[in-house]
Amino acid sequence: MKLVKNENQKIIENVSDKEAEEAFVKILKWIGEDPSREGLLETPKRVAKAFKEYFKGYKEDPVQILNKTFGDVDGYDDMVVQKNISVQSHCEHHMAPIIGVAHVAYIPKERVVGLSKLARVVEVFSKRLQTQERLTMQIATTLMDSLDAKGVAVTIDSTHQCMTMRGIKKEQATTVTNYYLGQFKEDLSYQNRYLRFIAK
């Protein structure tokens, strides 16, 4: 057994691929399946590989992504808005998919970041077990702190399959969360302009 530190510096057990695959074999038996039948022989290995992709955000550092910035902006000091960034996450309560879009805006102080980096920060935090509220806040606070921005706004609009496929089964229900920092929180004119931009 190997012990490692997670992102919160908490000591956890490092589970091997083989141990994860054995756990999925047990789950197949638990749901009433026969893991030895032809169609399921490789399923535990495939699911373990898929989980590595679903939750790869635990092994990535969003702050590192924002390290490289550009100062040649010729005094640009208005908001930068990136709309319709796809969000594919999993809820921490049922491990069911969360599917939607994120809209991100920031007001640079002196430096800007490459546009792909905004989407990558959304991706890193999405690829972890999440609540939508925390996901929205994590993206916003990381951008605010790492970019030393004058303000940040983040909106996520998504469907939670823990609500649409199980439980209450409300297929049309969507959830919207917003988080504002700096000038977006203090000055409603910025907030209102941002909301108009993402509504177009």
N, CA, C and O of each residue as an XYZ file, in Angstrom:
800
protein
N       0.843     -1.195      0.000
C       0.000      0.000      0.000
C       0.881      1.250      0.000
O       1.792      1.377      0.818
N       0.599      2.172     -0.930
C       1.378      3.395     -1.018
C       0.496      4.576     -0.615
O      -0.647      4.686     -1.057
N       1.039      5.460      0.229
C       0.291      6.636      0.663
C       0.793      7.859     -0.084
O       1.999      8.027     -0.270
N      -0.129      8.717     -0.514
C       0.224      9.948     -1.221
C      -0.586     11.101     -0.639
O      -1.560     10.881      0.081
N      -0.178     12.340     -0.954
C      -0.929     13.523     -0.534
C      -1.842     13.968     -1.662
O      -1.432     14.002     -2.822
N      -3.094     14.315     -1.321
C      -3.982     14.864     -2.330
C      -3.790     16.373     -2.422
O      -2.879     16.921     -1.802
N      -4.659     17.060     -3.205
C      -4.482     18.499     -3.429
C      -4.610     19.322     -2.155
O      -4.111     20.446     -2.097
N      -5.275     18.779     -1.126
C      -5.417     19.482      0.154
C      -4.355     19.056      1.165
O      -4.465     19.336      2.358
N      -3.322     18.371      0.661
C      -2.216     17.893      1.491
C      -2.667     16.861      2.527
O      -2.021     16.681      3.559
N      -3.763     16.197      2.241
C      -4.243     15.140      3.131
C      -3.689     13.803      2.641
O      -3.691     13.528      1.441
N      -3.214     12.971      3.575
C      -2.649     11.678      3.214
C      -3.773     10.709      2.842
O      -4.691     10.484      3.630
N      -3.694     10.139      1.637
C      -4.681      9.160      1.196
C      -3.950      7.943      0.629
O      -2.767      8.012      0.296
N      -4.670      6.842      0.529
C      -4.089      5.621     -0.028
C      -4.066      5.713     -1.548
O      -5.069      6.072     -2.165
N      -2.930      5.393     -2.150
C      -2.815      5.377     -3.600
C      -3.268      4.008     -4.110
O      -2.628      2.997     -3.823
N      -4.361      3.972     -4.859
C      -4.937      2.722     -5.352
C      -4.393      2.438     -6.751
O      -4.341      3.336     -7.591
N      -3.991      1.203     -7.000
C      -3.440      0.827     -8.303
C      -4.556      0.627     -9.326
O      -5.726      0.486     -8.969
N      -4.174      0.618    -10.605
C      -5.134      0.337    -11.674
C      -5.781     -1.032    -11.451
O      -6.990     -1.187    -11.621
N      -4.975     -2.014    -11.073
C      -5.483     -3.376    -10.867
C      -6.539     -3.397     -9.755
O      -7.564     -4.066     -9.884
N      -6.289     -2.673     -8.677
C      -7.253     -2.625     -7.568
C      -8.553     -1.950     -8.006
O      -9.642     -2.370     -7.617
N      -8.426     -0.903     -8.818
C      -9.626     -0.221     -9.332
C     -10.423     -1.159    -10.224
O     -11.650     -1.214    -10.133
N      -9.736     -1.891    -11.082
C     -10.420     -2.839    -11.974
C     -11.135     -3.921    -11.172
O     -12.252     -4.308    -11.515
N     -10.501     -4.411    -10.107
C     -11.135     -5.427     -9.248
C     -12.394     -4.872     -8.581
O     -13.374     -5.592     -8.393
N     -12.356     -3.582     -8.227
C     -13.536     -2.951     -7.630
C     -14.684     -2.892     -8.629
O     -15.839     -3.104     -8.260
N     -14.374     -2.604     -9.900
C     -15.423     -2.551    -10.921
C     -15.984     -3.943    -11.213
O     -17.162     -4.077    -11.544
N     -15.154     -4.975    -11.094
C     -15.662     -6.348    -11.228
C     -16.718     -6.605    -10.153
O     -17.770     -7.179    -10.435
N     -16.435     -6.181     -8.930
C     -17.390     -6.371     -7.832
C     -18.689     -5.612     -8.086
O     -19.777     -6.108     -7.795
N     -18.562     -4.397     -8.636
C     -19.768     -3.603     -8.921
C     -20.610     -4.300     -9.982
O     -21.836     -4.326     -9.881
N     -19.962     -4.865    -11.002
C     -20.706     -5.600    -12.034
C     -21.481     -6.754    -11.404
O     -22.642     -6.983    -11.745
N     -20.849     -7.474    -10.494
C     -21.540     -8.571     -9.804
C     -22.691     -8.032     -8.958
O     -23.769     -8.623     -8.906
N     -22.443     -6.895     -8.295
C     -23.439     -6.300     -7.395
C     -24.711     -5.899     -8.139
O     -25.812     -6.029     -7.604
N     -24.559     -5.402     -9.394
C     -25.758     -4.990    -10.147
C     -26.469     -6.184    -10.794
O     -27.536     -6.031    -11.389
N     -25.861     -7.388    -10.671
C     -26.511     -8.581    -11.199
C     -25.926     -9.085    -12.498
O     -26.527     -9.933    -13.157
N     -24.770     -8.583    -12.880
C     -24.131     -8.997    -14.128
C     -23.122    -10.114    -13.894
O     -22.747    -10.421    -12.762
N     -22.700    -10.705    -14.994
C     -21.675    -11.744    -14.970
C     -20.414    -11.183    -15.617
O     -20.337    -11.130    -16.845
N     -19.423    -10.763    -14.833
C     -18.209    -10.149    -15.385
C     -17.412    -11.071    -16.297
O     -16.526    -10.611    -17.017
N     -17.718    -12.375    -16.275
C     -16.966    -13.312    -17.114
C     -17.564    -13.486    -18.503
O     -16.975    -14.161    -19.348
N     -18.728    -12.885    -18.753
C     -19.287    -13.031    -20.098
C     -18.498    -12.162    -21.078
O     -17.891    -11.159    -20.702
N     -18.528    -12.579    -22.347
C     -17.632    -12.007    -23.359
C     -17.689    -10.485    -23.431
O     -16.648     -9.831    -23.481
N     -18.870     -9.924    -23.436
C     -19.011     -8.478    -23.604
C     -18.475     -7.657    -22.446
O     -18.245     -6.456    -22.589
N     -18.272     -8.303    -21.286
C     -17.829     -7.579    -20.093
C     -16.393     -7.887    -19.670
O     -15.910     -7.335    -18.682
N     -15.708     -8.758    -20.404
C     -14.365     -9.169    -19.998
C     -13.408     -7.982    -19.853
O     -12.609     -7.938    -18.917
N     -13.490     -7.034    -20.767
C     -12.583     -5.878    -20.752
C     -13.206     -4.645    -20.106
O     -12.561     -3.602    -20.001
N     -14.456     -4.764    -19.677
C     -15.160     -3.592    -19.142
C     -14.482     -2.977    -17.915
O     -14.333     -1.755    -17.878
N     -14.067     -3.741    -16.922
C     -13.405     -3.109    -15.765
C     -12.179     -2.294    -16.167
O     -11.953     -1.211    -15.627
N     -11.392     -2.801    -17.104
C     -10.207     -2.070    -17.560
C     -10.616     -0.797    -18.299
O     -10.010      0.260    -18.119
N     -11.655     -0.911    -19.132
C     -12.119      0.268    -19.890
C     -12.682      1.333    -18.945
O     -12.438      2.526    -19.127
N     -13.436      0.892    -17.939
C     -14.034      1.852    -17.007
C     -12.952      2.549    -16.193
O     -13.032      3.756    -15.964
N     -11.947      1.807    -15.756
C     -10.840      2.425    -15.010
C     -10.137      3.468    -15.874
O      -9.791      4.548    -15.395
N      -9.926      3.142    -17.148
C      -9.298      4.093    -18.069
C     -10.182      5.325    -18.266
O      -9.694      6.454    -18.299
N     -11.499      5.089    -18.398
C     -12.430      6.209    -18.567
C     -12.444      7.105    -17.330
O     -12.493      8.329    -17.451
N     -12.400      6.500    -16.139
C     -12.396      7.286    -14.905
C     -11.151      8.167    -14.812
O     -11.214      9.279    -14.289
N     -10.030      7.676    -15.314
C      -8.813      8.503    -15.336
C      -9.048      9.764    -16.156
O      -8.552     10.838    -15.816
N      -9.810      9.625    -17.243
C     -10.116     10.784    -18.086
C     -11.154     11.688    -17.436
O     -11.011     12.911    -17.441
N     -12.203     11.082    -16.873
C     -13.251     11.872    -16.227
C     -12.698     12.738    -15.102
O     -13.158     13.860    -14.893
N     -11.704     12.211    -14.376
C     -11.237     12.866    -13.154
C      -9.762     13.274    -13.226
O      -9.062     13.304    -12.214
N      -9.313     13.584    -14.430
C      -7.904     13.950    -14.607
C      -7.561     15.294    -13.957
O      -6.384     15.616    -13.793
N      -8.570     16.075    -13.589
C      -8.332     17.379    -12.976
C      -7.620     17.307    -11.642
O      -7.016     18.288    -11.208
N      -7.683     16.143    -10.976
C      -6.979     16.006     -9.702
C      -5.466     16.032     -9.873
O      -4.735     16.330     -8.928
N      -4.997     15.719    -11.079
C      -3.552     15.674    -11.326
C      -3.048     16.920    -12.045
O      -1.889     16.968    -12.457
N      -3.902     17.927    -12.200
C      -3.518     19.150    -12.914
C      -3.637     20.362    -11.992
O      -4.507     20.409    -11.122
N      -2.765     21.328    -12.190
C      -2.719     22.527    -11.356
C      -3.220     23.730    -12.159
O      -2.533     24.183    -13.075
N      -4.410     24.256    -11.831
C      -4.948     25.389    -12.603
C      -4.104     26.651    -12.476
O      -4.064     27.462    -13.401
N      -3.432     26.829    -11.345
C      -2.586     28.016    -11.155
C      -1.417     27.989    -12.134
O      -1.036     29.023    -12.683
N      -0.855     26.814    -12.347
C       0.260     26.664    -13.289
C      -0.171     27.046    -14.702
O       0.598     27.650    -15.450
N      -1.410     26.691    -15.064
C      -1.927     27.007    -16.396
C      -1.924     28.513    -16.641
O      -1.714     28.963    -17.768
N      -2.157     29.296    -15.578
C      -2.277     30.753    -15.709
C      -0.946     31.483    -15.492
O      -0.913     32.711    -15.425
N       0.141     30.728    -15.383
C       1.447     31.345    -15.110
C       1.911     32.286    -16.210
O       2.477     33.342    -15.927
N       1.674     31.909    -17.467
C       2.160     32.726    -18.579
C       1.117     33.775    -18.964
O       0.010     33.433    -19.379
N       1.472     35.043    -18.826
C       0.587     36.145    -19.196
C       1.300     37.074    -20.173
O       2.503     36.952    -20.400
N       0.542     38.002    -20.746
C       1.085     38.926    -21.738
C       0.821     40.366    -21.302
O      -0.286     40.710    -20.889
N       1.848     41.194    -21.400
C       1.720     42.584    -20.975
C       1.501     43.562    -22.105
O       1.214     44.732    -21.854
N       1.630     43.112    -23.365
C       1.516     44.030    -24.508
C       0.055     44.199    -24.918
O      -0.366     43.735    -25.978
N      -0.711     44.874    -24.055
C      -2.153     45.025    -24.309
C      -2.528     46.463    -24.654
O      -3.708     46.779    -24.805
N      -1.521     47.342    -24.781
C      -1.761     48.747    -25.181
C      -2.811     49.435    -24.331
O      -3.605     50.230    -24.834
N      -2.816     49.130    -23.048
C      -3.718     49.824    -22.135
C      -5.131     49.282    -22.092
O      -6.002     49.911    -21.491
N      -5.392     48.129    -22.711
C      -6.746     47.562    -22.682
C      -7.156     47.284    -21.239
O      -6.448     46.592    -20.507
N      -8.312     47.831    -20.834
C      -8.733     47.667    -19.434
C     -10.216     47.356    -19.284
O     -10.784     47.541    -18.208
N     -10.852     46.881    -20.367
C     -12.253     46.487    -20.276
C     -12.325     44.967    -20.120
O     -11.304     44.281    -20.162
N     -13.529     44.458    -19.941
C     -13.673     43.038    -19.674
C     -13.328     42.180    -20.887
O     -13.521     42.590    -22.032
N     -12.822     41.001    -20.620
C     -12.614     39.951    -21.611
C     -13.616     38.852    -21.276
O     -13.617     38.322    -20.164
N     -14.464     38.513    -22.236
C     -15.536     37.542    -21.987
C     -15.354     36.337    -22.904
O     -15.194     36.486    -24.115
N     -15.378     35.150    -22.318
C     -15.368     33.921    -23.112
C     -16.645     33.153    -22.792
O     -16.903     32.789    -21.645
N     -17.437     32.916    -23.839
C     -18.753     32.310    -23.666
C     -18.763     30.849    -24.104
O     -17.913     30.400    -24.873
N     -19.749     30.129    -23.591
C     -20.075     28.788    -24.082
C     -18.912     27.801    -24.030
O     -18.670     27.057    -24.980
N     -18.198     27.807    -22.907
C     -17.153     26.810    -22.671
C     -17.849     25.536    -22.174
O     -18.537     25.568    -21.154
N     -17.676     24.440    -22.874
C     -18.389     23.224    -22.491
C     -17.921     22.733    -21.123
O     -16.731     22.765    -20.807
N     -18.877     22.280    -20.325
C     -18.610     21.738    -18.995
C     -19.103     20.295    -18.960
O     -20.269     20.018    -19.244
N     -18.203     19.387    -18.609
C     -18.557     17.983    -18.416
C     -17.920     17.555    -17.096
O     -16.711     17.339    -17.007
N     -18.759     17.440    -16.086
C     -18.262     17.118    -14.759
C     -19.102     15.985    -14.170
O     -19.944     15.407    -14.857
N     -18.866     15.673    -12.897
C     -19.646     14.654    -12.196
C     -19.983     15.170    -10.804
O     -19.133     15.742    -10.123
N     -21.226     14.965    -10.389
C     -21.623     15.431     -9.062
C     -21.021     14.517     -7.990
O     -20.899     13.307     -8.185
N     -20.658     15.102     -6.889
C     -19.981     14.341     -5.842
C     -20.947     13.487     -5.021
O     -20.508     12.643     -4.240
N     -22.241     13.692     -5.185
C     -23.208     12.946     -4.380
C     -23.604     11.612     -5.010
O     -23.788     10.622     -4.302
N     -23.735     11.582     -6.349
C     -24.136     10.349     -7.019
C     -23.153      9.944     -8.122
O     -23.329      8.906     -8.760
N     -22.122     10.761     -8.344
C     -21.153     10.552     -9.422
C     -21.850     10.502    -10.781
O     -21.394      9.824    -11.702
N     -22.957     11.228    -10.889
C     -23.686     11.321    -12.150
C     -23.174     12.537    -12.933
O     -22.711     13.508    -12.335
N     -23.254     12.487    -14.267
C     -22.720     13.596    -15.076
C     -23.440     14.926    -14.853
O     -24.647     14.980    -14.618
N     -22.654     15.984    -14.938
C     -23.139     17.368    -15.005
C     -22.711     17.877    -16.376
O     -21.519     17.914    -16.680
N     -23.673     18.269    -17.202
C     -23.377     18.693    -18.571
C     -23.916     20.101    -18.781
O     -25.084     20.366    -18.500
N     -23.074     21.005    -19.273
C     -23.543     22.362    -19.508
C     -22.494     23.247    -20.137
O     -21.594     22.777    -20.833
N     -22.624     24.537    -19.881
C     -21.669     25.524    -20.408
C     -21.282     26.501    -19.304
O     -22.041     26.766    -18.372
N     -20.072     27.021    -19.450
C     -19.592     28.065    -18.544
C     -19.309     29.317    -19.353
O     -18.883     29.243    -20.506
N     -19.552     30.471    -18.736
C     -19.190     31.769    -19.295
C     -18.242     32.424    -18.291
O     -18.520     32.455    -17.093
N     -17.137     32.938    -18.783
C     -16.097     33.482    -17.910
C     -15.710     34.868    -18.403
O     -15.547     35.088    -19.603
N     -15.562     35.807    -17.463
C     -15.091     37.152    -17.817
C     -14.113     37.640    -16.761
O     -14.235     37.319    -15.579
N     -13.135     38.426    -17.217
C     -12.251     39.088    -16.251
C     -11.865     40.456    -16.777
O     -11.874     40.701    -17.984
N     -11.527     41.341    -15.855
C     -11.066     42.691    -16.201
C      -9.577     42.744    -15.871
O      -9.212     42.734    -14.695
N      -8.712     42.802    -16.881
C      -7.269     42.782    -16.603
C      -6.793     44.065    -15.943
O      -7.332     45.146    -16.180
N      -5.776     43.920    -15.113
C      -5.151     45.090    -14.504
C      -4.035     45.590    -15.402
O      -4.076     46.727    -15.872
N      -3.045     44.755    -15.643
C      -1.939     45.126    -16.529
C      -1.621     44.047    -17.544
O      -0.999     44.315    -18.572
N      -2.052     42.818    -17.252
C      -1.670     41.707    -18.106
C      -2.891     40.864    -18.450
O      -3.866     40.817    -17.699
N      -2.817     40.193    -19.611
C      -3.882     39.282    -20.036
C      -3.297     37.884    -20.168
O      -2.080     37.700    -20.193
N      -4.187     36.909    -20.251
C      -3.765     35.514    -20.387
C      -4.294     34.986    -21.716
O      -5.311     35.465    -22.217
N      -3.604     33.998    -22.287
C      -4.077     33.389    -23.532
C      -5.494     32.864    -23.377
O      -5.837     32.301    -22.337
N      -6.318     33.042    -24.398
C      -7.739     32.708    -24.297
C      -7.973     31.226    -23.998
O      -8.911     30.880    -23.280
N      -7.127     30.351    -24.543
C      -7.322     28.918    -24.289
C      -7.143     28.584    -22.820
O      -7.676     27.585    -22.337
N      -6.395     29.416    -22.104
C      -6.132     29.133    -20.684
C      -7.402     29.262    -19.847
O      -7.559     28.552    -18.853
N      -8.306     30.154    -20.234
C      -9.565     30.291    -19.492
C     -10.363     28.988    -19.574
O     -10.886     28.497    -18.574
N     -10.442     28.443    -20.786
C     -11.173     27.184    -20.966
C     -10.475     26.038    -20.246
O     -11.135     25.132    -19.738
N      -9.156     26.070    -20.197
C      -8.413     24.996    -19.525
C      -8.636     25.017    -18.012
O      -8.693     23.962    -17.379
N      -8.760     26.206    -17.435
C      -9.047     26.291    -15.999
C     -10.432     25.704    -15.708
O     -10.612     24.975    -14.733
N     -11.403     26.029    -16.559
C     -12.739     25.435    -16.412
C     -12.638     23.920    -16.494
O     -13.271     23.210    -15.713
N     -11.843     23.422    -17.439
C     -11.693     21.984    -17.646
C     -11.078     21.302    -16.425
O     -11.556     20.250    -16.000
N     -10.025     21.889    -15.859
C      -9.342     21.267    -14.718
C     -10.299     21.083    -13.546
O     -10.375     20.000    -12.966
N     -11.026     22.139    -13.198
C     -11.935     22.030    -12.059
C     -13.152     21.164    -12.376
O     -13.728     20.551    -11.477
N     -13.549     21.111    -13.656
C     -14.691     20.272    -14.044
C     -14.356     18.795    -13.925
O     -15.222     17.979    -13.609
N     -13.105     18.454    -14.175
C     -12.709     17.042    -14.164
C     -12.375     16.571    -12.744
O     -11.353     15.927    -12.506
N     -13.257     16.908    -11.823
C     -13.185     16.462    -10.436
C     -14.622     16.240     -9.967
O     -15.561     16.738    -10.588
N     -14.796     15.505     -8.888
C     -16.135     15.418     -8.305
C     -16.517     16.799     -7.788
O     -15.728     17.442     -7.096
N     -17.724     17.260     -8.119
C     -18.055     18.650     -7.865
C     -19.483     18.838     -7.385
O     -20.346     17.977     -7.557
N     -19.702     20.007     -6.772
C     -21.015     20.646     -6.745
C     -20.891     21.830     -7.689
O     -19.805     22.390     -7.841
N     -21.978     22.213     -8.318
C     -21.888     23.313     -9.285
C     -21.513     24.622     -8.604
O     -20.792     25.444     -9.170
N     -22.009     24.808     -7.387
C     -21.701     26.039     -6.668
C     -20.196     26.165     -6.409
O     -19.601     27.220     -6.629
N     -19.591     25.060     -5.934
C     -18.158     25.108     -5.659
C     -17.348     25.259     -6.950
O     -16.368     26.002     -6.991
N     -17.758     24.559     -7.985
C     -17.073     24.655     -9.278
C     -17.039     26.099     -9.763
O     -16.001     26.578    -10.219
N     -18.163     26.787     -9.667
C     -18.253     28.186    -10.102
C     -17.291     29.060     -9.299
O     -16.576     29.889     -9.862
N     -17.281     28.869     -7.987
C     -16.408     29.665     -7.117
C     -14.932     29.367     -7.335
O     -14.106     30.280     -7.325
N     -14.595     28.090     -7.534
C     -13.188     27.719     -7.727
C     -12.613     28.376     -8.986
O     -11.494     28.888     -8.974
N     -13.378     28.354    -10.049
C     -12.918     28.979    -11.298
C     -12.700     30.470    -11.076
O     -11.666     31.015    -11.464
N     -13.672     31.126    -10.454
C     -13.608     32.579    -10.257
C     -12.447     32.985     -9.360
O     -11.688     33.890     -9.707
N     -12.299     32.334     -8.218
C     -11.252     32.753     -7.277
C      -9.854     32.462     -7.828
O      -8.920     33.226     -7.585
N      -9.712     31.371     -8.562
C      -8.407     31.055     -9.159
C      -8.022     32.095    -10.201
O      -6.873     32.537    -10.242
N      -8.972     32.489    -11.041
C      -8.689     33.527    -12.042
C      -8.369     34.859    -11.378
O      -7.435     35.555    -11.779
N      -9.143     35.207    -10.368
C      -8.941     36.483     -9.683
C      -7.551     36.548     -9.052
O      -6.831     37.533     -9.222
N      -7.182     35.508     -8.331
C      -5.909     35.498     -7.608
C      -4.715     35.361     -8.559
O      -3.720     36.071     -8.414
N      -4.815     34.454     -9.523
C      -3.670     34.175    -10.392
C      -3.391     35.299    -11.381
O      -2.237     35.560    -11.719
N      -4.448     35.966    -11.845
C      -4.270     37.033    -12.834
C      -4.186     38.410    -12.199
O      -3.957     39.400    -12.894
N      -4.370     38.485    -10.873
C      -4.421     39.780    -10.193
C      -5.379     40.714    -10.933
O      -5.069     41.876    -11.195
N      -6.553     40.169    -11.261
C      -7.537     40.885    -12.079
C      -8.284     41.937    -11.263
O      -8.343     41.868    -10.035
N      -8.850     42.912    -11.971
C      -9.704     43.908    -11.307
C     -11.068     43.321    -10.957
O     -11.746     43.787    -10.041
N     -11.452     42.294    -11.698
C     -12.737     41.658    -11.431
C     -12.876     40.387    -12.233
O     -12.246     40.228    -13.279
N     -13.708     39.475    -11.737
C     -13.970     38.202    -12.425
C     -15.448     37.880    -12.274
O     -16.045     38.110    -11.222
N     -16.030     37.342    -13.342
C     -17.408     36.844    -13.308
C     -17.435     35.458    -13.933
O     -16.814     35.226    -14.970
N     -18.153     34.540    -13.300
C     -18.294     33.180    -13.834
C     -19.756     32.763    -13.715
O     -20.382     32.934    -12.669
N     -20.283     32.217    -14.797
C     -21.644     31.675    -14.817
C     -21.592     30.261    -15.365
O     -20.918     30.003    -16.362
N     -22.301     29.343    -14.720
C     -22.433     27.986    -15.246
C     -23.923     27.662    -15.357
O     -24.695     27.894    -14.427
N     -24.308     27.123    -16.513
C     -25.682     26.712    -16.780
C     -25.616     25.243    -17.183
O     -25.054     24.909    -18.226
N     -26.191     24.361    -16.359
C     -25.984     22.938    -16.642
C     -27.180     22.080    -16.248
O     -28.081     22.506    -15.526
N     -27.144     20.861    -16.753
C     -28.113     19.822    -16.418
C     -27.421     18.783    -15.549
O     -26.310     18.346    -15.851
N     -28.089     18.390    -14.465
C     -27.539     17.391    -13.547
C     -28.280     16.077    -13.740
O     -29.486     15.994    -13.503
N     -27.558     15.058    -14.168
C     -28.222     13.786    -14.434
C     -28.630     13.049    -13.168
O     -29.369     12.066    -13.229
N     -28.146     13.523    -12.011
C     -28.674     12.968    -10.759
C     -30.118     13.426    -10.543
O     -30.842     12.846     -9.732
N     -30.534     14.468    -11.271
C     -31.930     14.935    -11.209
C     -32.748     14.451    -12.394
O     -33.954     14.235    -12.268
N     -32.104     14.276    -13.554
C     -32.865     13.949    -14.761
C     -33.031     12.448    -14.976
O     -34.024     12.023    -15.566
N     -32.066     11.623    -14.505
C     -32.114     10.181    -14.764
C     -32.535      9.370    -13.547
O     -32.870      8.192    -13.672
N     -32.521      9.996    -12.357
C     -32.871      9.278    -11.128
C     -33.624     10.249    -10.221
O     -33.853     11.402    -10.587
N     -34.002      9.779     -9.054
C     -34.638     10.672     -8.091
C     -35.905     11.307     -8.628
O     -36.853     10.618     -9.007
N     -35.907     12.622     -8.654
C     -37.111     13.359     -9.046
C     -37.400     13.288    -10.544
O     -38.538     13.510    -10.959
N     -36.389     12.982    -11.365
C     -36.510     12.773    -12.818
C     -37.203     13.940    -13.528
O     -38.206     13.757    -14.219
N     -36.658     15.122    -13.346
C     -37.159     16.315    -14.044
C     -36.212     16.614    -15.204
O     -35.215     17.317    -15.042
N     -36.542     16.065    -16.383
C     -35.627     16.079    -17.517
C     -35.291     17.469    -18.040
O     -34.216     17.676    -18.602
N     -36.195     18.415    -17.862
C     -35.977     19.752    -18.418
C     -35.301     20.717    -17.441
O     -34.998     21.853    -17.806
N     -35.065     20.282    -16.219
C     -34.524     21.185    -15.195
C     -33.051     21.504    -15.475
O     -32.253     20.607    -15.744
N     -32.706     22.786    -15.407
C     -31.314     23.207    -15.504
C     -30.978     24.053    -14.273
O     -31.871     24.581    -13.609
N     -29.703     24.174    -13.983
C     -29.240     24.937    -12.824
C     -28.270     26.008    -13.291
O     -27.361     25.734    -14.076
N     -28.467     27.239    -12.801
C     -27.584     28.352    -13.151
C     -26.946     28.885    -11.873
O     -27.636     29.162    -10.892
N     -25.624     29.024    -11.895
C     -24.895     29.623    -10.773
C     -24.038     30.764    -11.293
O     -23.501     30.696    -12.398
N     -23.915     31.816    -10.486
C     -23.089     32.978    -10.821
C     -22.169     33.282     -9.645
O     -22.532     33.082     -8.486
N     -20.966     33.770     -9.966
C     -20.073     34.228     -8.899
C     -19.308     35.435     -9.416
O     -18.711     35.396    -10.492
N     -19.336     36.519     -8.625
C     -18.714     37.782     -9.031
C     -17.672     38.205     -8.005
O     -17.875     38.064     -6.799
N     -16.568     38.718     -8.496
C     -15.510     39.241     -7.634
C     -15.036     40.591     -8.159
O     -15.150     40.878     -9.350
N     -14.510     41.409     -7.269
C     -13.946     42.703     -7.668
C     -14.991     43.622     -8.276
O     -16.089     43.773     -7.739
N     -14.638     44.239     -9.409
C     -15.524     45.237    -10.012
C     -16.861     44.655    -10.447
O     -17.864     45.368    -10.466
N     -16.894     43.391    -10.793
C     -18.172     42.779    -11.171
C     -19.128     42.712     -9.987
O     -20.346     42.763    -10.160
N     -18.576     42.600     -8.791
C     -19.417     42.545     -7.595
C     -19.756     43.943     -7.094
O     -20.852     44.185     -6.589
N     -18.804     44.859     -7.238
C     -18.961     46.202     -6.664
C     -19.715     47.165     -7.583
O     -20.350     48.106     -7.107
N     -19.649     46.934     -8.892
C     -20.224     47.874     -9.859
C     -21.238     47.132    -10.719
O     -20.867     46.328    -11.574
N     -22.527     47.405    -10.488
C     -23.577     46.684    -11.199
C     -23.562     46.947    -12.704
O     -24.097     46.146    -13.470
N     -22.966     48.041    -13.136
C     -22.911     48.312    -14.573
C     -22.049     47.261    -15.278
O     -22.379     46.828    -16.382
N     -20.943     46.850    -14.643
C     -20.125     45.774    -15.220
C     -20.900     44.458    -15.227
O     -20.899     43.725    -16.215
N     -21.553     44.178    -14.117
C     -22.307     42.931    -14.000
C     -23.416     42.870    -15.045
O     -23.624     41.833    -15.674
N     -24.128     43.982    -15.230
C     -25.224     44.013    -16.192
C     -24.723     43.872    -17.628
O     -25.349     43.193    -18.442
N     -23.588     44.516    -17.940
C     -23.015     44.379    -19.280
C     -22.600     42.935    -19.539
O     -22.840     42.394    -20.618
N     -21.981     42.323    -18.544
C     -21.558     40.923    -18.661
C     -22.776     40.034    -18.928
O     -22.741     39.193    -19.826
N     -23.832     40.209    -18.171
C     -25.028     39.384    -18.348
C     -25.657     39.588    -19.721
O     -26.196     38.646    -20.302
N     -25.594     40.800    -20.240
C     -26.106     41.046    -21.605
C     -25.247     40.335    -22.632
O     -25.767     39.761    -23.589
N     -23.933     40.368    -22.440
C     -23.039     39.709    -23.389
C     -23.310     38.202    -23.458
O     -23.394     37.632    -24.546
N     -23.447     37.560    -22.291
C     -23.585     36.098    -22.312
C     -24.988     35.669    -22.728
O     -25.205     34.502    -23.054
N     -25.943     36.600    -22.722
C     -27.309     36.274    -23.124
C     -27.480     36.290    -24.644
O     -28.459     35.759    -25.167
N     -26.527     36.901    -25.348
C     -26.656     37.030    -26.822
C     -26.482     35.689    -27.519
O     -26.559     35.616    -28.745
